[in-house]
């Protein structure tokens, strides 16, 4: 397992994982669901090295 800073090429997978997570929250914890994240916010976090990904076997996990 490796944790590293995200890059802009990771955006589609980051949003896919956010969607998976919020779908799970809606089903199991409907009163506690993350808000929809703005792509500009995530892009800015990536540029500022404040957005990390976890890689497991060369896949974002």
N, C-alpha and C positions, 0 to 999 in steps of 0.2 A: 504494500500500500504506500502511496506517495501523495502528499498534499502539496500543491503548488499554486502559484498565482494563475488565475484564468487569463485567457487571451480572447480577442474578439472573435476568433474562429469557434470558440466554445459556446457562443451565445445560443445557437439553436438547441444544443443539448441542455444547457442551463435552463432554458424556458420549458423544454420538454419535461425535465425533472421537476420544476416548479409546478407544472400542470398535474403531473402524477401525484405529487404531494398534496396539492390543494384538493384534487378529486378525492383522495383518501380522507382528508380532513372533513370535507363536506359530508361524506358518508358516515364517518365514525365520531366526529366531534363538530357537529354543525354550528355550535355556538362559538367556536374558536378556529376560524379559518383565516389564513394569510390573505392580505389584500392583493389585488392584481398588481404586479410589479411593472413599472414603466421601463421600456428598453433603454431609454436615455439614462435613467438612473443606474441601471446595471452596467451600461457602457462606461459611464463616468467612474463607477467603482472599479471596473477593470483597468481603466487608464491610470487610476490612482493606486493600483495594487491592493485594493481592499476587497477583492472578490476572489475567493479561492475555490479550487476543485479538488476532489479526492479521486485519484486514479487507482484502480485495482485491476491488475492484469491488463494494463494499457487501455482501459476503458474508464470513462468518467462514471463514478458510482455515487 
